Amino acid sequence: MCVVGAGYVGSLTAITMAAQCPAVHFTVCDINQALVSKWQKAVLPFYEPQLGEYFEKATAQGNLSYTEQVEAAISKADVVFICVNTPPSKPKPFEKESLGLKTDMTAFFSVVRSIGKASANLS
Ligand SMILES: NC(=O)c1ccc[n+]([C@@H]2O[C@H](COP(=O)([O-])OP(=O)(O)OC[C@H]3O[C@@H](n4cnc5c(N)ncnc54)[C@H](O)[C@@H]3O)[C@@H](O)[C@H]2O)c1
């Protein structure tokens, strides 16, 4: 399994599933190297109840890893969870009334393109 995005949603998803599914490897990838480095050093960047416990369990099982090599992680996965940020988009001058109603899907579509590339290389 590959989880793209090592933030709140991606990490919690990967860590809880990895702790419960020792036979499956979960790779969490993110373009934010500083964030990846924290997870690799077991410095949890935020608090959630029981997160440390699940993280330690998955780490001890050896089925959870973090990387900034996004395309490589995607290309090795059978299943990809996309958990990247989707902030409100900045409206263009003629779209003032839509402030806060549109979503910036740039990060999401970047990951979709990476999945497309990886899929195209499958034999
Ligand atoms: N946090 C919440 O409580 C919550 C609740 C409901 C829904 N969501 C949704 O879940 C999604 C993720 O939210 P979050 O809070 O985890 O965001 P987040 O900002 O904590 O984490 C997103 C991560 O994605 C990474 N990222 C961005 N582009 C990337 C790319 N191309 N490749 C790899 N990594 C990339 C960022 O570096 C960041 O670390 C968003 O769509 C958000 O709206 C979040």
The ligand as an SDF file (V2000), in Angstrom:
LIG
                    3D

 44 48  0  0  0  0  0  0  0  0999 V2000
   -7.1810   17.1240    8.6530 N   0  0  0  0  0  0  0  0  0  0  0  0
   -8.4970   16.8850    8.7530 C   0  0  0  0  0  0  0  0  0  0  0  0
   -9.0830   16.8940    9.8640 O   0  0  0  0  0  0  0  0  0  0  0  0
   -9.3220   16.5680    7.5230 C   0  0  0  0  0  0  0  0  0  0  0  0
  -10.6500   16.2050    7.6820 C   0  0  0  0  0  0  0  0  0  0  0  0
  -11.4100   15.8840    6.5630 C   0  0  0  0  0  0  0  0  0  0  0  0
  -10.8440   15.9480    5.3010 C   0  0  0  0  0  0  0  0  0  0  0  0
   -9.5510   16.3210    5.1650 N   0  0  0  0  0  0  0  0  0  0  0  0
   -9.0050   16.3390    3.8090 C   0  0  0  0  0  0  0  0  0  0  0  0
   -7.9850   15.3360    3.7010 O   0  0  0  0  0  0  0  0  0  0  0  0
   -6.9670   15.7980    2.7930 C   0  0  0  0  0  0  0  0  0  0  0  0
   -5.6100   15.8080    3.5050 C   0  0  0  0  0  0  0  0  0  0  0  0
   -5.6990   16.6800    4.6260 O   0  0  0  0  0  0  0  0  0  0  0  0
   -4.5630   16.7580    5.7140 P   0  0  0  0  0  0  0  0  0  0  0  0
   -5.1400   17.4910    6.8790 O   0  0  0  0  0  0  0  0  0  0  0  0
   -3.9470   15.4250    5.9030 O   0  0  0  0  0  0  0  0  0  0  0  0
   -3.5190   17.7170    4.9740 O   0  0  0  0  0  0  0  0  0  0  0  0
   -2.0240   18.0510    5.4120 P   0  0  0  0  0  0  0  0  0  0  0  0
   -1.7300   19.4060    4.8800 O   0  0  0  0  0  0  0  0  0  0  0  0
   -1.8190   17.7540    6.8690 O   0  0  0  0  0  0  0  0  0  0  0  0
   -1.1500   16.9740    4.6210 O   0  0  0  0  0  0  0  0  0  0  0  0
   -1.0850   16.9290    3.2430 C   0  0  0  0  0  0  0  0  0  0  0  0
    0.3210   16.5030    2.8520 C   0  0  0  0  0  0  0  0  0  0  0  0
    0.3460   16.2800    1.4410 O   0  0  0  0  0  0  0  0  0  0  0  0
    1.6470   16.6040    0.9920 C   0  0  0  0  0  0  0  0  0  0  0  0
    1.6660   16.7800   -0.4560 N   0  0  0  0  0  0  0  0  0  0  0  0
    1.1830   17.8110   -1.1850 C   0  0  0  0  0  0  0  0  0  0  0  0
    1.3660   17.5920   -2.5000 N   0  0  0  0  0  0  0  0  0  0  0  0
    1.9850   16.3890   -2.6140 C   0  0  0  0  0  0  0  0  0  0  0  0
    2.4560   15.6100   -3.7220 C   0  0  0  0  0  0  0  0  0  0  0  0
    2.2980   16.0230   -4.9860 N   0  0  0  0  0  0  0  0  0  0  0  0
    3.0520   14.4350   -3.4720 N   0  0  0  0  0  0  0  0  0  0  0  0
    3.2190   13.9920   -2.1870 C   0  0  0  0  0  0  0  0  0  0  0  0
    2.8020   14.6930   -1.0960 N   0  0  0  0  0  0  0  0  0  0  0  0
    2.1870   15.8720   -1.3090 C   0  0  0  0  0  0  0  0  0  0  0  0
    2.0020   17.8740    1.7560 C   0  0  0  0  0  0  0  0  0  0  0  0
    3.3940   18.0950    1.7900 O   0  0  0  0  0  0  0  0  0  0  0  0
    1.4030   17.5700    3.1380 C   0  0  0  0  0  0  0  0  0  0  0  0
    2.3730   17.0360    4.0340 O   0  0  0  0  0  0  0  0  0  0  0  0
   -7.4030   17.1980    2.3150 C   0  0  0  0  0  0  0  0  0  0  0  0
   -8.1500   17.0310    1.1300 O   0  0  0  0  0  0  0  0  0  0  0  0
   -8.3110   17.6570    3.4370 C   0  0  0  0  0  0  0  0  0  0  0  0
   -9.2600   18.6070    2.9890 O   0  0  0  0  0  0  0  0  0  0  0  0
   -8.7800   16.6180    6.2450 C   0  0  0  0  0  0  0  0  0  0  0  0
  1  2  1  0
  2  3  2  0
  2  4  1  0
  4  5  1  0
  4 44  2  0
  5  6  2  0
  6  7  1  0
  7  8  2  0
  8  9  1  0
  8 44  1  0
  9 10  1  0
  9 42  1  0
 10 11  1  0
 11 12  1  0
 11 40  1  0
 12 13  1  0
 13 14  1  0
 14 15  2  0
 14 16  1  0
 14 17  1  0
 17 18  1  0
 18 19  2  0
 18 20  1  0
 18 21  1  0
 21 22  1  0
 22 23  1  0
 23 24  1  0
 23 38  1  0
 24 25  1  0
 25 26  1  0
 25 36  1  0
 26 27  1  0
 26 35  1  0
 27 28  2  0
 28 29  1  0
 29 30  1  0
 29 35  2  0
 30 31  1  0
 30 32  2  0
 32 33  1  0
 33 34  2  0
 34 35  1  0
 36 37  1  0
 36 38  1  0
 38 39  1  0
 40 41  1  0
 40 42  1  0
 42 43  1  0
M  CHG  2   8   1  16  -1
M  END
$$$$
